[in-house]
Amino acid sequence: MPEPKRLHLLVEGQTEATVVRDLLSGHLQRHGWFVTYSTVRTQTSSVTYRGGVT
């Protein structure tokens, strides 16, 4: 069996992470892809926010 292809997605926020986790990864796994993702963290002052990359 061929080794699965790897795809790492950089997502902007929780909504995009949910789409990758719940929709894309299952579909792509059935087609031989191993999918991972990271959520971008932004920082303003001492508070860390997710998403909103400028």
N, CA, C and O atoms as CSV, one atom per row, in Angstrom:
chain,resi,resn,atom,element,x,y,z
A,1,MET,N,N,0.855,-1.183,0.000
A,1,MET,CA,C,0.000,0.000,0.000
A,1,MET,C,C,0.898,1.243,0.000
A,1,MET,O,O,1.855,1.304,0.773
A,2,PRO,N,N,0.608,2.233,-0.852
A,2,PRO,CA,C,1.440,3.438,-0.900
A,2,PRO,C,C,1.308,4.246,0.385
A,2,PRO,O,O,0.271,4.230,1.048
A,3,GLU,N,N,2.387,4.951,0.718
A,3,GLU,CA,C,2.365,5.807,1.900
A,3,GLU,C,C,1.402,6.966,1.668
A,3,GLU,O,O,1.364,7.519,0.569
A,4,PRO,N,N,0.605,7.352,2.705
A,4,PRO,CA,C,-0.347,8.454,2.501
A,4,PRO,C,C,0.365,9.776,2.257
A,4,PRO,O,O,1.456,10.020,2.773
A,5,LYS,N,N,-0.273,10.614,1.466
A,5,LYS,CA,C,0.232,11.969,1.239
A,5,LYS,C,C,-0.118,12.802,2.463
A,5,LYS,O,O,-1.132,12.555,3.117
A,6,ARG,N,N,0.712,13.781,2.772
A,6,ARG,CA,C,0.479,14.620,3.948
A,6,ARG,C,C,0.097,16.032,3.522
A,6,ARG,O,O,0.647,16.593,2.574
A,7,LEU,N,N,-0.870,16.585,4.258
A,7,LEU,CA,C,-1.321,17.953,4.019
A,7,LEU,C,C,-1.464,18.642,5.371
A,7,LEU,O,O,-2.205,18.174,6.235
A,8,HIS,N,N,-0.756,19.748,5.552
A,8,HIS,CA,C,-0.895,20.539,6.778
A,8,HIS,C,C,-1.508,21.874,6.391
A,8,HIS,O,O,-0.975,22.586,5.539
A,9,LEU,N,N,-2.630,22.213,7.019
A,9,LEU,CA,C,-3.335,23.450,6.717
A,9,LEU,C,C,-3.157,24.434,7.861
A,9,LEU,O,O,-3.266,24.067,9.030
A,10,LEU,N,N,-2.884,25.675,7.520
A,10,LEU,CA,C,-2.793,26.761,8.486
A,10,LEU,C,C,-4.117,27.507,8.423
A,10,LEU,O,O,-4.435,28.132,7.411
A,11,VAL,N,N,-4.892,27.441,9.510
A,11,VAL,CA,C,-6.227,28.047,9.511
A,11,VAL,C,C,-6.229,29.271,10.407
A,11,VAL,O,O,-5.394,29.411,11.301
A,12,GLU,N,N,-7.193,30.160,10.148
A,12,GLU,CA,C,-7.209,31.455,10.816
A,12,GLU,C,C,-7.959,31.437,12.144
A,12,GLU,O,O,-7.607,32.192,13.050
A,13,GLY,N,N,-8.964,30.611,12.282
A,13,GLY,CA,C,-9.754,30.640,13.515
A,13,GLY,C,C,-10.456,29.327,13.770
A,13,GLY,O,O,-10.234,28.341,13.067
A,14,GLN,N,N,-11.307,29.321,14.783
A,14,GLN,CA,C,-11.992,28.098,15.189
A,14,GLN,C,C,-12.970,27.594,14.137
A,14,GLN,O,O,-13.140,26.385,13.985
A,15,THR,N,N,-13.611,28.493,13.416
A,15,THR,CA,C,-14.555,28.070,12.377
A,15,THR,C,C,-13.832,27.290,11.291
A,15,THR,O,O,-14.296,26.230,10.867
A,16,GLU,N,N,-12.702,27.810,10.841
A,16,GLU,CA,C,-11.928,27.134,9.802
A,16,GLU,C,C,-11.392,25.796,10.317
A,16,GLU,O,O,-11.366,24.814,9.575
A,17,ALA,N,N,-10.966,25.752,11.577
A,17,ALA,CA,C,-10.480,24.499,12.169
A,17,ALA,C,C,-11.589,23.452,12.201
A,17,ALA,O,O,-11.341,22.272,11.951
A,18,THR,N,N,-12.802,23.880,12.505
A,18,THR,CA,C,-13.943,22.965,12.526
A,18,THR,C,C,-14.223,22.411,11.133
A,18,THR,O,O,-14.504,21.221,10.988
A,19,VAL,N,N,-14.152,23.249,10.118
A,19,VAL,CA,C,-14.377,22.800,8.736
A,19,VAL,C,C,-13.332,21.752,8.353
A,19,VAL,O,O,-13.665,20.718,7.775
A,20,VAL,N,N,-12.076,22.024,8.677
A,20,VAL,CA,C,-11.010,21.071,8.352
A,20,VAL,C,C,-11.241,19.760,9.096
A,20,VAL,O,O,-11.191,18.683,8.503
A,21,ARG,N,N,-11.493,19.860,10.395
A,21,ARG,CA,C,-11.645,18.665,11.228
A,21,ARG,C,C,-12.887,17.847,10.848
A,21,ARG,O,O,-12.810,16.625,10.726
A,22,ASP,N,N,-14.026,18.518,10.664
A,22,ASP,CA,C,-15.290,17.811,10.470
A,22,ASP,C,C,-15.617,17.485,9.026
A,22,ASP,O,O,-16.341,16.522,8.775
A,23,LEU,N,N,-15.113,18.248,8.065
A,23,LEU,CA,C,-15.469,18.018,6.668
A,23,LEU,C,C,-14.296,17.542,5.811
A,23,LEU,O,O,-14.355,16.477,5.195
A,24,LEU,N,N,-13.245,18.334,5.781
A,24,LEU,CA,C,-12.165,18.043,4.840
A,24,LEU,C,C,-11.351,16.803,5.190
A,24,LEU,O,O,-11.071,15.983,4.315
A,25,SER,N,N,-10.965,16.654,6.471
A,25,SER,CA,C,-10.032,15.574,6.769
A,25,SER,C,C,-10.633,14.199,6.509
A,25,SER,O,O,-9.935,13.325,5.997
A,26,GLY,N,N,-11.888,13.978,6.838
A,26,GLY,CA,C,-12.509,12.678,6.563
A,26,GLY,C,C,-12.563,12.373,5.074
A,26,GLY,O,O,-12.269,11.256,4.650
A,27,HIS,N,N,-12.934,13.358,4.293
A,27,HIS,CA,C,-13.014,13.191,2.845
A,27,HIS,C,C,-11.630,12.910,2.254
A,27,HIS,O,O,-11.460,11.988,1.457
A,28,LEU,N,N,-10.648,13.716,2.657
A,28,LEU,CA,C,-9.308,13.548,2.106
A,28,LEU,C,C,-8.648,12.250,2.564
A,28,LEU,O,O,-7.883,11.652,1.807
A,29,GLN,N,N,-8.929,11.805,3.781
A,29,GLN,CA,C,-8.377,10.528,4.259
A,29,GLN,C,C,-8.849,9.368,3.391
A,29,GLN,O,O,-8.088,8.438,3.126
A,30,ARG,N,N,-10.081,9.421,2.954
A,30,ARG,CA,C,-10.598,8.358,2.070
A,30,ARG,C,C,-9.878,8.339,0.729
A,30,ARG,O,O,-9.935,7.343,0.007
A,31,HIS,N,N,-9.200,9.432,0.391
A,31,HIS,CA,C,-8.463,9.525,-0.870
A,31,HIS,C,C,-6.954,9.457,-0.663
A,31,HIS,O,O,-6.186,9.840,-1.546
A,32,GLY,N,N,-6.524,8.965,0.509
A,32,GLY,CA,C,-5.115,8.715,0.742
A,32,GLY,C,C,-4.312,9.859,1.330
A,32,GLY,O,O,-3.083,9.842,1.262
A,33,TRP,N,N,-4.974,10.850,1.906
A,33,TRP,CA,C,-4.272,11.999,2.486
A,33,TRP,C,C,-4.314,11.916,3.998
A,33,TRP,O,O,-5.318,11.493,4.571
A,34,PHE,N,N,-3.226,12.320,4.653
A,34,PHE,CA,C,-3.159,12.471,6.102
A,34,PHE,C,C,-3.185,13.972,6.366
A,34,PHE,O,O,-2.264,14.686,5.972
A,35,VAL,N,N,-4.242,14.459,7.036
A,35,VAL,CA,C,-4.461,15.900,7.180
A,35,VAL,C,C,-4.239,16.325,8.628
A,35,VAL,O,O,-4.765,15.710,9.556
A,36,THR,N,N,-3.450,17.386,8.807
A,36,THR,CA,C,-3.295,18.043,10.094
A,36,THR,C,C,-3.533,19.535,9.883
A,36,THR,O,O,-3.521,20.024,8.754
A,37,TYR,N,N,-3.750,20.249,10.983
A,37,TYR,CA,C,-3.962,21.684,10.868
A,37,TYR,C,C,-3.431,22.391,12.106
A,37,TYR,O,O,-3.302,21.792,13.173
A,38,SER,N,N,-3.128,23.668,11.948
A,38,SER,CA,C,-2.721,24.545,13.046
A,38,SER,C,C,-3.551,25.812,12.967
A,38,SER,O,O,-3.829,26.322,11.881
A,39,THR,N,N,-3.947,26.318,14.137
A,39,THR,CA,C,-4.680,27.573,14.199
A,39,THR,C,C,-3.697,28.695,14.503
A,39,THR,O,O,-2.901,28.590,15.436
A,40,VAL,N,N,-3.748,29.767,13.721
A,40,VAL,CA,C,-2.871,30.914,13.908
A,40,VAL,C,C,-3.263,31.618,15.202
A,40,VAL,O,O,-4.444,31.835,15.473
A,41,ARG,N,N,-2.270,31.965,15.984
A,41,ARG,CA,C,-2.513,32.749,17.207
A,41,ARG,C,C,-1.939,34.138,16.992
A,41,ARG,O,O,-0.808,34.296,16.530
A,42,THR,N,N,-2.734,35.139,17.333
A,42,THR,CA,C,-2.251,36.520,17.257
A,42,THR,C,C,-2.204,37.062,18.675
A,42,THR,O,O,-2.938,36.600,19.548
A,43,GLN,N,N,-1.353,38.028,18.899
A,43,GLN,CA,C,-1.216,38.564,20.246
A,43,GLN,C,C,-1.269,40.082,20.209
A,43,GLN,O,O,-0.571,40.723,19.423
A,44,THR,N,N,-2.101,40.644,21.066
A,44,THR,CA,C,-2.185,42.082,21.251
A,44,THR,C,C,-2.051,42.335,22.746
A,44,THR,O,O,-2.847,41.825,23.535
A,45,SER,N,N,-1.065,43.106,23.137
A,45,SER,CA,C,-0.749,43.332,24.555
A,45,SER,C,C,-0.454,41.996,25.215
A,45,SER,O,O,0.393,41.239,24.742
A,46,SER,N,N,-1.147,41.705,26.301
A,46,SER,CA,C,-0.901,40.453,27.005
A,46,SER,C,C,-1.988,39.420,26.741
A,46,SER,O,O,-1.966,38.337,27.324
A,47,VAL,N,N,-2.930,39.740,25.875
A,47,VAL,CA,C,-4.044,38.837,25.588
A,47,VAL,C,C,-3.775,38.135,24.270
A,47,VAL,O,O,-3.415,38.782,23.285
A,48,THR,N,N,-3.947,36.801,24.238
A,48,THR,CA,C,-3.767,36.040,23.008
A,48,THR,C,C,-5.127,35.786,22.369
A,48,THR,O,O,-6.051,35.305,23.024
A,49,TYR,N,N,-5.240,36.114,21.087
A,49,TYR,CA,C,-6.468,35.903,20.327
A,49,TYR,C,C,-6.215,34.849,19.266
A,49,TYR,O,O,-5.077,34.629,18.851
A,50,ARG,N,N,-7.288,34.198,18.831
A,50,ARG,CA,C,-7.192,33.271,17.710
A,50,ARG,C,C,-7.834,33.929,16.520
A,50,ARG,O,O,-8.899,34.535,16.632
A,51,GLY,N,N,-7.190,33.812,15.378
A,51,GLY,CA,C,-7.763,34.362,14.153
A,51,GLY,C,C,-7.499,35.849,14.006
A,51,GLY,O,O,-6.798,36.461,14.813
A,52,GLY,N,N,-8.074,36.410,12.964
A,52,GLY,CA,C,-7.939,37.831,12.719
A,52,GLY,C,C,-6.557,38.246,12.242
A,52,GLY,O,O,-6.066,39.309,12.622
A,53,VAL,N,N,-5.931,37.431,11.425
A,53,VAL,CA,C,-4.590,37.749,10.927
A,53,VAL,C,C,-4.670,38.953,10.011
A,53,VAL,O,O,-5.529,39.016,9.132
A,54,THR,N,N,-3.769,39.915,10.216
A,54,THR,CA,C,-3.771,41.104,9.361
A,54,THR,C,C,-2.476,41.179,8.584
A,54,THR,O,O,-2.278,42.110,7.804
